[in-house]
Structure formats: structure tokens, C-alpha cells
Amino acid sequence: MKTDPKYGYYPWWPEDGDDWIHPEDAELARTLIPSPRVFCRDGEQEPYVLLHYGDVLLRVKRTLWQAVEPEGFGIGDWVEVLSRGMRNTPRTAVIHEMHWDAKDRKLVYQVTENGVPVPNQYAGEDLKHVDPPKLEE
């Protein structure tokens, strides 16, 4: 029975040492974990499960993490930032970061516009999926 994808974050380093992570991925993992970054667990490469954070891939053994309920957005998705009564500056952007806000207990997203990070963080209700621009042939 396939149960992936799942989403979650690591607010701590899961175990003593690096036994839970593929040896080739340990150095990279230490730059990303612990953090509020929300990873997508999707797929296996026995004995590891595959964690994705945008283009970053980590191979880890099944460990305790803080699961979060996805909202249908992921890193690399094209979105429209909605005005919501002029609270936000409307823009078309790409999701660059996906974090868990432990204080407000919700997902927050940071986007880039034309490759430049926008300093604001947005909630899921501030975003709407859009198709990426078509490349001219």
C-alpha cells in the first residue's frame, strides 16, 4: 500500500549521530535540519525514504518528524499572490520556501518574483495556482 507523499519538518536532529541518514547526504542534511522547512517524503530507495525540498533530495531512514497537513502547494509551483483586500501586493511568483510556523501552527510560503526573493511570507489562502508562462519558440 502506497502511503506517500507525506509532508513534515524536523525541529530537532532525529537521533544521536548520523545513522538515520545516508552517509553521502549527512553534510547537506546538517545545513537543512533542524529547521521549519517542510519536506515532501515521496518514494523509497531501501532502506531509505526519499525527502524532497525543491530540487534537494535527502535519503533518510524512517524517523520521527512533525507531520503537517499539505495545502496543495509545493516548492517550484507557480502562484498568484492574491491582494486579499490590498493586504498583499498582487504578483505572479514561484514558491521558493515552504516552512511550518510553529507559533501560528500553519504553513507559510516565501516566493520569488523574477528570480528575486520577496521578503513577505504568505499563507495558503494568499496564494492561487497558475500555469507557468509559456516559453516562446
C-alpha positions in Angstrom: 0.0 0.0 0.0 1.5 3.3 -1.1 1.1 6.0 1.6 3.4 8.7 0.2 3.6 11.6 -0.3 3.7 12.9 3.2 4.9 16.3 4.5 6.7 17.2 7.6 9.6 19.0 9.2 12.4 18.3 11.7 12.5 20.7 14.6 15.4 18.6 16.0 18.2 16.3 14.7 16.3 12.9 14.9 18.8 10.7 16.6 22.3 10.7 18.1 24.8 10.6 15.3 24.1 10.2 11.6 22.9 6.6 11.4 19.4 7.7 10.3 20.7 9.4 7.1 22.5 8.2 4.0 26.3 8.8 4.5 26.5 10.8 1.3 23.7 13.1 2.4 24.7 13.8 6.0 26.7 17.0 5.3 23.8 18.5 3.3 21.2 17.4 5.8 23.1 19.3 8.6 22.5 22.5 6.7 18.8 21.9 6.4 17.9 20.1 9.7 16.8 21.1 12.2 14.6 23.8 10.7 11.0 24.7 9.9 11.5 23.6 6.3 8.7 21.3 5.2 9.9 18.3 3.3 7.9 16.0 1.0 8.5 12.3 1.6 7.8 10.6 -1.6 9.4 7.3 -2.7 11.9 4.8 -1.3 15.4 3.6 -2.0 15.7 0.8 0.5 16.5 1.1 3.4 15.9 4.8 2.9 12.9 7.0 2.2 13.3 10.0 -0.1 12.8 13.5 1.2 12.4 16.3 -1.3 12.8 20.0 -0.7 12.5 21.6 -4.1 15.5 20.1 -6.1 17.2 18.9 -2.9 17.0 15.2 -2.2 17.9 13.5 1.1 17.8 9.8 1.8 16.8 9.0 5.3 15.6 6.1 7.3 12.1 6.3 8.7 12.4 8.7 11.7 10.0 10.7 13.8 9.3 14.0 12.3 6.5 16.5 12.8 3.9 15.7 10.2 1.9 18.6 8.6 -1.2 18.6 6.5 -0.4 19.7 3.0 -2.3 22.5 1.3 -1.6 21.6 -2.3 1.4 23.9 -2.8 5.0 22.8 -3.3 8.4 24.4 -3.9 8.6 25.3 -7.6 4.9 25.9 -8.0 3.8 29.0 -9.9 1.3 31.0 -7.9 -0.6 34.3 -8.0 -0.3 36.2 -4.7 -3.8 37.5 -4.1 -4.5 41.0 -3.0 -6.9 40.0 -0.2 -8.3 43.5 0.3 -5.0 45.1 -0.5 -3.2 43.3 2.3 -0.8 41.8 -0.3 0.8 43.2 -3.4 -0.6 41.1 -6.2 2.1 39.3 -8.2 2.9 36.2 -10.1 5.7 34.2 -8.4 7.3 30.9 -7.7 7.3 29.2 -4.3 10.8 29.2 -3.1 10.5 28.2 0.6 7.8 26.2 2.5 8.0 26.4 6.3 6.0 25.4 9.3 5.1 28.3 11.6 5.0 26.7 15.0 3.7 29.8 16.7 0.6 30.1 14.4 0.5 26.4 13.6 0.3 26.8 9.9 2.3 26.5 6.7 3.9 29.7 5.3 5.4 30.2 1.9 8.1 32.5 0.6 8.1 33.3 -3.1 10.4 34.7 -5.7 9.4 37.1 -8.4 11.6 37.2 -11.5 14.2 35.2 -9.5 14.3 37.7 -6.6 13.0 36.5 -3.2 10.1 38.5 -1.9 10.6 39.2 1.9 7.0 38.5 2.8 5.7 35.2 3.9 2.3 34.1 2.7 -0.4 31.7 4.0 -2.0 29.2 1.7 -5.2 31.4 1.4 -3.0 34.2 0.0 -2.0 32.0 -3.0 -3.6 30.6 -6.1 -2.0 28.1 -8.5 -1.3 29.5 -12.0 0.2 27.9 -15.1 3.9 28.8 -15.7 4.5 31.2 -18.6 4.9 29.5 -21.9 8.3 29.8 -23.4 8.5 31.4 -26.8 9.6 29.1 -29.5 
